[in-house]
């Protein structure tokens, strides 16, 4: 399993609350246990949806691990890989970003 994961978000605050912002926010580097906790918190995010033609960024999670970049979004509370559209539990997402 990878030793560290560099994490950033868009559409979220530092404490993983949806805010719709397009600003990318770097959260830092985390080990496997902390990364699992981030995936668990991410899955529980209460998404914000546009009203009256608002332009909101979806709650997006970016994870860099061993030179690979992974982008996730939420689909009705399910962690989804943006490239493959595969849906993951937090544990499965951790294995995926770890290369397992």
Jmol script that loads the backbone (N, CA, C; Angstrom):
load data "model"
ATOM      1  N   UNK A   1       0.846  -1.180   0.000  1.00  0.00           N
ATOM      2  CA  UNK A   1       0.000   0.000   0.000  1.00  0.00           C
ATOM      3  C   UNK A   1       0.887   1.238   0.000  1.00  0.00           C
ATOM      4  N   UNK A   2       0.472   2.258  -0.708  1.00  0.00           N
ATOM      5  CA  UNK A   2       1.253   3.494  -0.781  1.00  0.00           C
ATOM      6  C   UNK A   2       1.444   4.082   0.608  1.00  0.00           C
ATOM      7  N   UNK A   3       2.560   4.737   0.781  1.00  0.00           N
ATOM      8  CA  UNK A   3       2.837   5.326   2.089  1.00  0.00           C
ATOM      9  C   UNK A   3       2.096   6.630   2.322  1.00  0.00           C
ATOM     10  N   UNK A   4       2.031   7.461   1.285  1.00  0.00           N
ATOM     11  CA  UNK A   4       1.341   8.741   1.444  1.00  0.00           C
ATOM     12  C   UNK A   4       0.446   9.033   0.249  1.00  0.00           C
ATOM     13  N   UNK A   5      -0.553   9.823   0.523  1.00  0.00           N
ATOM     14  CA  UNK A   5      -1.515  10.246  -0.486  1.00  0.00           C
ATOM     15  C   UNK A   5      -1.635  11.757  -0.390  1.00  0.00           C
ATOM     16  N   UNK A   6      -1.419  12.449  -1.511  1.00  0.00           N
ATOM     17  CA  UNK A   6      -1.590  13.892  -1.542  1.00  0.00           C
ATOM     18  C   UNK A   6      -3.039  14.161  -1.942  1.00  0.00           C
ATOM     19  N   UNK A   7      -3.739  14.918  -1.116  1.00  0.00           N
ATOM     20  CA  UNK A   7      -5.176  15.109  -1.295  1.00  0.00           C
ATOM     21  C   UNK A   7      -5.515  16.586  -1.491  1.00  0.00           C
ATOM     22  N   UNK A   8      -6.384  16.832  -2.462  1.00  0.00           N
ATOM     23  CA  UNK A   8      -6.961  18.158  -2.640  1.00  0.00           C
ATOM     24  C   UNK A   8      -8.427  17.994  -3.021  1.00  0.00           C
ATOM     25  N   UNK A   9      -9.165  19.086  -2.912  1.00  0.00           N
ATOM     26  CA  UNK A   9     -10.609  19.040  -3.175  1.00  0.00           C
ATOM     27  C   UNK A   9     -11.035  20.271  -3.959  1.00  0.00           C
ATOM     28  N   UNK A  10     -12.184  20.156  -4.593  1.00  0.00           N
ATOM     29  CA  UNK A  10     -12.887  21.287  -5.201  1.00  0.00           C
ATOM     30  C   UNK A  10     -14.347  21.137  -4.822  1.00  0.00           C
ATOM     31  N   UNK A  11     -15.011  22.256  -4.609  1.00  0.00           N
ATOM     32  CA  UNK A  11     -16.416  22.212  -4.225  1.00  0.00           C
ATOM     33  C   UNK A  11     -16.624  21.827  -2.774  1.00  0.00           C
ATOM     34  N   UNK A  12     -15.516  21.820  -2.008  1.00  0.00           N
ATOM     35  CA  UNK A  12     -15.556  21.430  -0.601  1.00  0.00           C
ATOM     36  C   UNK A  12     -14.694  22.366   0.236  1.00  0.00           C
ATOM     37  N   UNK A  13     -15.016  22.447   1.516  1.00  0.00           N
ATOM     38  CA  UNK A  13     -14.186  23.163   2.477  1.00  0.00           C
ATOM     39  C   UNK A  13     -13.127  22.194   3.008  1.00  0.00           C
ATOM     40  N   UNK A  14     -12.219  22.704   3.825  1.00  0.00           N
ATOM     41  CA  UNK A  14     -11.155  21.868   4.391  1.00  0.00           C
ATOM     42  C   UNK A  14     -11.705  20.766   5.294  1.00  0.00           C
ATOM     43  N   UNK A  15     -12.896  20.982   5.874  1.00  0.00           N
ATOM     44  CA  UNK A  15     -13.495  19.948   6.724  1.00  0.00           C
ATOM     45  C   UNK A  15     -14.545  19.129   5.962  1.00  0.00           C
ATOM     46  N   UNK A  16     -14.417  19.124   4.623  1.00  0.00           N
ATOM     47  CA  UNK A  16     -15.244  18.308   3.726  1.00  0.00           C
ATOM     48  C   UNK A  16     -16.743  18.605   3.820  1.00  0.00           C
ATOM     49  N   UNK A  17     -17.044  19.885   3.786  1.00  0.00           N
ATOM     50  CA  UNK A  17     -18.433  20.337   3.676  1.00  0.00           C
ATOM     51  C   UNK A  17     -18.596  20.943   2.281  1.00  0.00           C
ATOM     52  N   UNK A  18     -19.636  20.556   1.581  1.00  0.00           N
ATOM     53  CA  UNK A  18     -19.854  21.058   0.218  1.00  0.00           C
ATOM     54  C   UNK A  18     -20.125  22.555   0.245  1.00  0.00           C
ATOM     55  N   UNK A  19     -19.436  23.288  -0.671  1.00  0.00           N
ATOM     56  CA  UNK A  19     -19.669  24.721  -0.762  1.00  0.00           C
ATOM     57  C   UNK A  19     -19.790  25.205  -2.218  1.00  0.00           C
ATOM     58  N   UNK A  20     -19.539  24.317  -3.192  1.00  0.00           N
ATOM     59  CA  UNK A  20     -19.703  24.667  -4.594  1.00  0.00           C
ATOM     60  C   UNK A  20     -18.592  25.508  -5.186  1.00  0.00           C
ATOM     61  N   UNK A  21     -17.527  25.768  -4.439  1.00  0.00           N
ATOM     62  CA  UNK A  21     -16.442  26.615  -4.914  1.00  0.00           C
ATOM     63  C   UNK A  21     -15.584  25.886  -5.943  1.00  0.00           C
ATOM     64  N   UNK A  22     -15.168  26.621  -6.980  1.00  0.00           N
ATOM     65  CA  UNK A  22     -14.272  26.068  -7.988  1.00  0.00           C
ATOM     66  C   UNK A  22     -12.799  26.175  -7.570  1.00  0.00           C
ATOM     67  N   UNK A  23     -12.539  26.822  -6.449  1.00  0.00           N
ATOM     68  CA  UNK A  23     -11.166  26.930  -5.964  1.00  0.00           C
ATOM     69  C   UNK A  23     -10.676  25.569  -5.497  1.00  0.00           C
ATOM     70  N   UNK A  24      -9.480  25.182  -5.963  1.00  0.00           N
ATOM     71  CA  UNK A  24      -8.902  23.920  -5.498  1.00  0.00           C
ATOM     72  C   UNK A  24      -8.218  24.171  -4.161  1.00  0.00           C
ATOM     73  N   UNK A  25      -8.475  23.297  -3.219  1.00  0.00           N
ATOM     74  CA  UNK A  25      -7.955  23.432  -1.866  1.00  0.00           C
ATOM     75  C   UNK A  25      -7.109  22.203  -1.543  1.00  0.00           C
ATOM     76  N   UNK A  26      -5.818  22.414  -1.283  1.00  0.00           N
ATOM     77  CA  UNK A  26      -4.946  21.306  -0.918  1.00  0.00           C
ATOM     78  C   UNK A  26      -5.136  20.989   0.564  1.00  0.00           C
ATOM     79  N   UNK A  27      -5.364  19.713   0.841  1.00  0.00           N
ATOM     80  CA  UNK A  27      -5.551  19.288   2.227  1.00  0.00           C
ATOM     81  C   UNK A  27      -4.269  18.765   2.847  1.00  0.00           C
ATOM     82  N   UNK A  28      -3.340  18.275   2.030  1.00  0.00           N
ATOM     83  CA  UNK A  28      -2.070  17.781   2.553  1.00  0.00           C
ATOM     84  C   UNK A  28      -1.804  16.343   2.169  1.00  0.00           C
ATOM     85  N   UNK A  29      -0.827  15.745   2.867  1.00  0.00           N
ATOM     86  CA  UNK A  29      -0.459  14.356   2.623  1.00  0.00           C
ATOM     87  C   UNK A  29      -0.892  13.502   3.804  1.00  0.00           C
ATOM     88  N   UNK A  30      -1.375  12.308   3.483  1.00  0.00           N
ATOM     89  CA  UNK A  30      -1.933  11.426   4.498  1.00  0.00           C
ATOM     90  C   UNK A  30      -1.437  10.002   4.307  1.00  0.00           C
ATOM     91  N   UNK A  31      -1.400   9.260   5.402  1.00  0.00           N
ATOM     92  CA  UNK A  31      -1.099   7.836   5.354  1.00  0.00           C
ATOM     93  C   UNK A  31      -2.371   7.048   5.083  1.00  0.00           C
ATOM     94  N   UNK A  32      -2.252   5.715   4.949  1.00  0.00           N
ATOM     95  CA  UNK A  32      -3.407   4.879   4.598  1.00  0.00           C
ATOM     96  C   UNK A  32      -4.582   4.988   5.574  1.00  0.00           C
ATOM     97  N   UNK A  33      -4.330   5.008   6.879  1.00  0.00           N
ATOM     98  CA  UNK A  33      -5.436   5.081   7.842  1.00  0.00           C
ATOM     99  C   UNK A  33      -6.189   6.397   7.725  1.00  0.00           C
ATOM    100  N   UNK A  34      -5.439   7.500   7.601  1.00  0.00           N
ATOM    101  CA  UNK A  34      -6.079   8.803   7.448  1.00  0.00           C
ATOM    102  C   UNK A  34      -6.823   8.900   6.125  1.00  0.00           C
ATOM    103  N   UNK A  35      -6.239   8.291   5.067  1.00  0.00           N
ATOM    104  CA  UNK A  35      -6.885   8.322   3.753  1.00  0.00           C
ATOM    105  C   UNK A  35      -8.217   7.588   3.804  1.00  0.00           C
ATOM    106  N   UNK A  36      -8.275   6.481   4.498  1.00  0.00           N
ATOM    107  CA  UNK A  36      -9.547   5.770   4.656  1.00  0.00           C
ATOM    108  C   UNK A  36     -10.562   6.682   5.346  1.00  0.00           C
ATOM    109  N   UNK A  37     -10.126   7.393   6.375  1.00  0.00           N
ATOM    110  CA  UNK A  37     -11.014   8.332   7.072  1.00  0.00           C
ATOM    111  C   UNK A  37     -11.524   9.425   6.148  1.00  0.00           C
ATOM    112  N   UNK A  38     -10.672   9.910   5.254  1.00  0.00           N
ATOM    113  CA  UNK A  38     -11.095  10.936   4.298  1.00  0.00           C
ATOM    114  C   UNK A  38     -12.157  10.372   3.364  1.00  0.00           C
ATOM    115  N   UNK A  39     -11.951   9.155   2.868  1.00  0.00           N
ATOM    116  CA  UNK A  39     -12.963   8.550   1.997  1.00  0.00           C
ATOM    117  C   UNK A  39     -14.290   8.360   2.742  1.00  0.00           C
ATOM    118  N   UNK A  40     -14.237   7.980   4.007  1.00  0.00           N
ATOM    119  CA  UNK A  40     -15.462   7.804   4.791  1.00  0.00           C
ATOM    120  C   UNK A  40     -16.185   9.144   4.946  1.00  0.00           C
ATOM    121  N   UNK A  41     -15.428  10.200   5.265  1.00  0.00           N
ATOM    122  CA  UNK A  41     -16.032  11.530   5.401  1.00  0.00           C
ATOM    123  C   UNK A  41     -16.555  12.034   4.056  1.00  0.00           C
ATOM    124  N   UNK A  42     -15.816  11.764   3.002  1.00  0.00           N
ATOM    125  CA  UNK A  42     -16.225  12.213   1.668  1.00  0.00           C
ATOM    126  C   UNK A  42     -17.548  11.588   1.263  1.00  0.00           C
ATOM    127  N   UNK A  43     -17.698  10.299   1.533  1.00  0.00           N
ATOM    128  CA  UNK A  43     -18.942   9.606   1.177  1.00  0.00           C
ATOM    129  C   UNK A  43     -20.143  10.233   1.883  1.00  0.00           C
ATOM    130  N   UNK A  44     -19.925  10.811   3.050  1.00  0.00           N
ATOM    131  CA  UNK A  44     -21.022  11.375   3.846  1.00  0.00           C
ATOM    132  C   UNK A  44     -21.325  12.843   3.517  1.00  0.00           C
ATOM    133  N   UNK A  45     -20.606  13.416   2.553  1.00  0.00           N
ATOM    134  CA  UNK A  45     -20.817  14.827   2.201  1.00  0.00           C
ATOM    135  C   UNK A  45     -22.252  15.037   1.722  1.00  0.00           C
ATOM    136  N   UNK A  46     -22.878  16.072   2.241  1.00  0.00           N
ATOM    137  CA  UNK A  46     -24.205  16.469   1.762  1.00  0.00           C
ATOM    138  C   UNK A  46     -23.980  17.408   0.587  1.00  0.00           C
ATOM    139  N   UNK A  47     -24.235  16.908  -0.607  1.00  0.00           N
ATOM    140  CA  UNK A  47     -23.974  17.669  -1.814  1.00  0.00           C
ATOM    141  C   UNK A  47     -24.883  18.893  -1.908  1.00  0.00           C
ATOM    142  N   UNK A  48     -24.365  19.933  -2.564  1.00  0.00           N
ATOM    143  CA  UNK A  48     -25.176  21.115  -2.862  1.00  0.00           C
ATOM    144  C   UNK A  48     -25.522  21.075  -4.344  1.00  0.00           C
ATOM    145  N   UNK A  49     -26.723  21.484  -4.651  1.00  0.00           N
ATOM    146  CA  UNK A  49     -27.193  21.454  -6.034  1.00  0.00           C
ATOM    147  C   UNK A  49     -27.567  22.868  -6.468  1.00  0.00           C
ATOM    148  N   UNK A  50     -27.300  23.196  -7.724  1.00  0.00           N
ATOM    149  CA  UNK A  50     -27.584  24.544  -8.208  1.00  0.00           C
ATOM    150  C   UNK A  50     -29.067  24.887  -8.144  1.00  0.00           C
ATOM    151  N   UNK A  51     -29.334  26.140  -7.788  1.00  0.00           N
ATOM    152  CA  UNK A  51     -30.684  26.686  -7.811  1.00  0.00           C
ATOM    153  C   UNK A  51     -30.618  27.988  -8.601  1.00  0.00           C
ATOM    154  N   UNK A  52     -31.647  28.281  -9.354  1.00  0.00           N
ATOM    155  CA  UNK A  52     -31.721  29.540 -10.109  1.00  0.00           C
ATOM    156  C   UNK A  52     -30.487  29.770 -10.981  1.00  0.00           C
ATOM    157  N   UNK A  53     -30.074  28.729 -11.701  1.00  0.00           N
ATOM    158  CA  UNK A  53     -28.941  28.811 -12.631  1.00  0.00           C
ATOM    159  C   UNK A  53     -27.607  29.121 -11.966  1.00  0.00           C
ATOM    160  N   UNK A  54     -27.453  28.772 -10.692  1.00  0.00           N
ATOM    161  CA  UNK A  54     -26.169  28.930 -10.013  1.00  0.00           C
ATOM    162  C   UNK A  54     -25.130  28.030 -10.681  1.00  0.00           C
ATOM    163  N   UNK A  55     -23.890  28.469 -10.675  1.00  0.00           N
ATOM    164  CA  UNK A  55     -22.791  27.670 -11.201  1.00  0.00           C
ATOM    165  C   UNK A  55     -21.996  27.143 -10.018  1.00  0.00           C
ATOM    166  N   UNK A  56     -22.245  25.886  -9.643  1.00  0.00           N
ATOM    167  CA  UNK A  56     -21.577  25.280  -8.492  1.00  0.00           C
ATOM    168  C   UNK A  56     -20.691  24.126  -8.935  1.00  0.00           C
ATOM    169  N   UNK A  57     -19.530  24.047  -8.335  1.00  0.00           N
ATOM    170  CA  UNK A  57     -18.625  22.934  -8.599  1.00  0.00           C
ATOM    171  C   UNK A  57     -19.078  21.732  -7.776  1.00  0.00           C
ATOM    172  N   UNK A  58     -19.182  20.554  -8.397  1.00  0.00           N
ATOM    173  CA  UNK A  58     -19.532  19.366  -7.622  1.00  0.00           C
ATOM    174  C   UNK A  58     -18.430  19.043  -6.606  1.00  0.00           C
ATOM    175  N   UNK A  59     -18.786  18.363  -5.554  1.00  0.00           N
ATOM    176  CA  UNK A  59     -17.828  17.957  -4.527  1.00  0.00           C
ATOM    177  C   UNK A  59     -16.862  16.936  -5.120  1.00  0.00           C
ATOM    178  N   UNK A  60     -15.636  17.381  -5.398  1.00  0.00           N
ATOM    179  CA  UNK A  60     -14.649  16.547  -6.074  1.00  0.00           C
ATOM    180  C   UNK A  60     -13.451  16.304  -5.172  1.00  0.00           C
ATOM    181  N   UNK A  61     -12.944  15.072  -5.203  1.00  0.00           N
ATOM    182  CA  UNK A  61     -11.801  14.673  -4.387  1.00  0.00           C
ATOM    183  C   UNK A  61     -10.686  14.227  -5.320  1.00  0.00           C
ATOM    184  N   UNK A  62      -9.504  14.812  -5.134  1.00  0.00           N
ATOM    185  CA  UNK A  62      -8.339  14.485  -5.961  1.00  0.00           C
ATOM    186  C   UNK A  62      -7.292  13.818  -5.083  1.00  0.00           C
ATOM    187  N   UNK A  63      -6.809  12.664  -5.526  1.00  0.00           N
ATOM    188  CA  UNK A  63      -5.821  11.916  -4.760  1.00  0.00           C
ATOM    189  C   UNK A  63      -4.643  11.585  -5.673  1.00  0.00           C
ATOM    190  N   UNK A  64      -3.447  11.998  -5.249  1.00  0.00           N
ATOM    191  CA  UNK A  64      -2.226  11.644  -5.969  1.00  0.00           C
ATOM    192  C   UNK A  64      -1.499  10.590  -5.146  1.00  0.00           C
ATOM    193  N   UNK A  65      -1.158   9.496  -5.809  1.00  0.00           N
ATOM    194  CA  UNK A  65      -0.500   8.391  -5.123  1.00  0.00           C
ATOM    195  C   UNK A  65       0.481   7.725  -6.071  1.00  0.00           C
ATOM    196  N   UNK A  66       1.736   7.711  -5.674  1.00  0.00           N
ATOM    197  CA  UNK A  66       2.796   7.067  -6.440  1.00  0.00           C
ATOM    198  C   UNK A  66       2.800   7.516  -7.904  1.00  0.00           C
ATOM    199  N   UNK A  67       2.684   8.828  -8.114  1.00  0.00           N
ATOM    200  CA  UNK A  67       2.741   9.393  -9.449  1.00  0.00           C
ATOM    201  C   UNK A  67       1.464   9.291 -10.257  1.00  0.00           C
ATOM    202  N   UNK A  68       0.415   8.724  -9.697  1.00  0.00           N
ATOM    203  CA  UNK A  68      -0.864   8.609 -10.403  1.00  0.00           C
ATOM    204  C   UNK A  68      -1.870   9.559  -9.763  1.00  0.00           C
ATOM    205  N   UNK A  69      -2.681  10.179 -10.617  1.00  0.00           N
ATOM    206  CA  UNK A  69      -3.717  11.091 -10.142  1.00  0.00           C
ATOM    207  C   UNK A  69      -5.081  10.442 -10.299  1.00  0.00           C
ATOM    208  N   UNK A  70      -5.876  10.528  -9.251  1.00  0.00           N
ATOM    209  CA  UNK A  70      -7.219   9.957  -9.249  1.00  0.00           C
ATOM    210  C   UNK A  70      -8.213  11.062  -8.922  1.00  0.00           C
ATOM    211  N   UNK A  71      -9.325  11.075  -9.653  1.00  0.00           N
ATOM    212  CA  UNK A  71     -10.373  12.065  -9.425  1.00  0.00           C
ATOM    213  C   UNK A  71     -11.662  11.321  -9.096  1.00  0.00           C
ATOM    214  N   UNK A  72     -12.306  11.751  -8.018  1.00  0.00           N
ATOM    215  CA  UNK A  72     -13.556  11.135  -7.586  1.00  0.00           C
ATOM    216  C   UNK A  72     -14.651  12.187  -7.498  1.00  0.00           C
ATOM    217  N   UNK A  73     -15.875  11.740  -7.722  1.00  0.00           N
ATOM    218  CA  UNK A  73     -17.047  12.573  -7.489  1.00  0.00           C
ATOM    219  C   UNK A  73     -18.085  11.706  -6.775  1.00  0.00           C
ATOM    220  N   UNK A  74     -19.105  12.346  -6.264  1.00  0.00           N
ATOM    221  CA  UNK A  74     -20.166  11.612  -5.569  1.00  0.00           C
ATOM    222  C   UNK A  74     -21.361  11.440  -6.486  1.00  0.00           C
ATOM    223  N   UNK A  75     -21.906  10.245  -6.490  1.00  0.00           N
ATOM    224  CA  UNK A  75     -23.116   9.940  -7.245  1.00  0.00           C
ATOM    225  C   UNK A  75     -24.138   9.432  -6.241  1.00  0.00           C
ATOM    226  N   UNK A  76     -24.976  10.336  -5.760  1.00  0.00           N
ATOM    227  CA  UNK A  76     -25.954   9.998  -4.715  1.00  0.00           C
ATOM    228  C   UNK A  76     -25.287   9.358  -3.505  1.00  0.00           C
ATOM    229  N   UNK A  77     -24.174   9.949  -3.063  1.00  0.00           N
ATOM    230  CA  UNK A  77     -23.478   9.479  -1.880  1.00  0.00           C
ATOM    231  C   UNK A  77     -22.543   8.300  -2.114  1.00  0.00           C
ATOM    232  N   UNK A  78     -22.318   7.936  -3.366  1.00  0.00           N
ATOM    233  CA  UNK A  78     -21.418   6.831  -3.686  1.00  0.00           C
ATOM    234  C   UNK A  78     -20.154   7.404  -4.324  1.00  0.00           C
ATOM    235  N   UNK A  79     -18.995   7.003  -3.810  1.00  0.00           N
ATOM    236  CA  UNK A  79     -17.714   7.451  -4.346  1.00  0.00           C
ATOM    237  C   UNK A  79     -17.523   6.850  -5.733  1.00  0.00           C
ATOM    238  N   UNK A  80     -17.316   7.711  -6.728  1.00  0.00           N
ATOM    239  CA  UNK A  80     -17.231   7.268  -8.118  1.00  0.00           C
ATOM    240  C   UNK A  80     -15.958   7.799  -8.756  1.00  0.00           C
ATOM    241  N   UNK A  81     -15.224   6.913  -9.435  1.00  0.00           N
ATOM    242  CA  UNK A  81     -14.017   7.302 -10.154  1.00  0.00           C
ATOM    243  C   UNK A  81     -14.430   8.047 -11.422  1.00  0.00           C
ATOM    244  N   UNK A  82     -13.889   9.238 -11.622  1.00  0.00           N
ATOM    245  CA  UNK A  82     -14.292  10.063 -12.764  1.00  0.00           C
ATOM    246  C   UNK A  82     -13.877   9.465 -14.103  1.00  0.00           C
ATOM    247  N   UNK A  83     -12.791   8.717 -14.146  1.00  0.00           N
ATOM    248  CA  UNK A  83     -12.321   8.159 -15.414  1.00  0.00           C
ATOM    249  C   UNK A  83     -13.093   6.912 -15.834  1.00  0.00           C
ATOM    250  N   UNK A  84     -13.311   6.003 -14.891  1.00  0.00           N
ATOM    251  CA  UNK A  84     -13.919   4.706 -15.239  1.00  0.00           C
ATOM    252  C   UNK A  84     -15.399   4.613 -14.905  1.00  0.00           C
ATOM    253  N   UNK A  85     -15.898   5.558 -14.089  1.00  0.00           N
ATOM    254  CA  UNK A  85     -17.281   5.529 -13.593  1.00  0.00           C
ATOM    255  C   UNK A  85     -17.532   4.354 -12.637  1.00  0.00           C
ATOM    256  N   UNK A  86     -16.462   3.697 -12.177  1.00  0.00           N
ATOM    257  CA  UNK A  86     -16.602   2.603 -11.206  1.00  0.00           C
ATOM    258  C   UNK A  86     -16.922   3.210  -9.849  1.00  0.00           C
ATOM    259  N   UNK A  87     -17.838   2.568  -9.149  1.00  0.00           N
ATOM    260  CA  UNK A  87     -18.267   3.034  -7.832  1.00  0.00           C
ATOM    261  C   UNK A  87     -17.554   2.218  -6.751  1.00  0.00           C
ATOM    262  N   UNK A  88     -17.165   2.905  -5.667  1.00  0.00           N
ATOM    263  CA  UNK A  88     -16.365   2.283  -4.615  1.00  0.00           C
ATOM    264  C   UNK A  88     -16.928   2.553  -3.229  1.00  0.00           C
ATOM    265  N   UNK A  89     -16.728   1.588  -2.344  1.00  0.00           N
ATOM    266  CA  UNK A  89     -16.878   1.840  -0.918  1.00  0.00           C
ATOM    267  C   UNK A  89     -15.596   2.561  -0.488  1.00  0.00           C
ATOM    268  N   UNK A  90     -15.550   3.162   0.690  1.00  0.00           N
ATOM    269  CA  UNK A  90     -14.300   3.798   1.128  1.00  0.00           C
ATOM    270  C   UNK A  90     -13.119   2.820   1.135  1.00  0.00           C
ATOM    271  N   UNK A  91     -13.352   1.599   1.578  1.00  0.00           N
ATOM    272  CA  UNK A  91     -12.283   0.604   1.629  1.00  0.00           C
ATOM    273  C   UNK A  91     -11.793   0.243   0.224  1.00  0.00           C
ATOM    274  N   UNK A  92     -12.714   0.097  -0.702  1.00  0.00           N
ATOM    275  CA  UNK A  92     -12.348  -0.212  -2.094  1.00  0.00           C
ATOM    276  C   UNK A  92     -11.606   0.957  -2.742  1.00  0.00           C
ATOM    277  N   UNK A  93     -12.041   2.178  -2.437  1.00  0.00           N
ATOM    278  CA  UNK A  93     -11.372   3.368  -2.983  1.00  0.00           C
ATOM    279  C   UNK A  93      -9.932   3.439  -2.481  1.00  0.00           C
ATOM    280  N   UNK A  94      -9.711   3.112  -1.211  1.00  0.00           N
ATOM    281  CA  UNK A  94      -8.358   3.101  -0.662  1.00  0.00           C
ATOM    282  C   UNK A  94      -7.493   2.065  -1.378  1.00  0.00           C
ATOM    283  N   UNK A  95      -8.024   0.900  -1.599  1.00  0.00           N
ATOM    284  CA  UNK A  95      -7.270  -0.129  -2.332  1.00  0.00           C
ATOM    285  C   UNK A  95      -6.967   0.340  -3.757  1.00  0.00           C
ATOM    286  N   UNK A  96      -7.928   0.982  -4.389  1.00  0.00           N
ATOM    287  CA  UNK A  96      -7.745   1.470  -5.763  1.00  0.00           C
ATOM    288  C   UNK A  96      -6.611   2.490  -5.826  1.00  0.00           C
ATOM    289  N   UNK A  97      -6.626   3.502  -4.968  1.00  0.00           N
ATOM    290  CA  UNK A  97      -5.583   4.531  -5.018  1.00  0.00           C
ATOM    291  C   UNK A  97      -4.238   3.982  -4.546  1.00  0.00           C
ATOM    292  N   UNK A  98      -4.270   2.851  -3.844  1.00  0.00           N
ATOM    293  CA  UNK A  98      -3.030   2.206  -3.383  1.00  0.00           C
ATOM    294  C   UNK A  98      -2.457   1.279  -4.435  1.00  0.00           C
ATOM    295  N   UNK A  99      -3.178   1.079  -5.532  1.00  0.00           N
ATOM    296  CA  UNK A  99      -2.697   0.219  -6.594  1.00  0.00           C
ATOM    297  C   UNK A  99      -2.936  -1.251  -6.349  1.00  0.00           C
ATOM    298  N   UNK A 100      -3.884  -1.572  -5.483  1.00  0.00           N
ATOM    299  CA  UNK A 100      -4.170  -2.987  -5.191  1.00  0.00           C
ATOM    300  C   UNK A 100      -5.391  -3.471  -5.937  1.00  0.00           C
TER     301      UNK A 100
END
end "model"
wireframe off; spacefill off
backbone 0.3
color backbone group
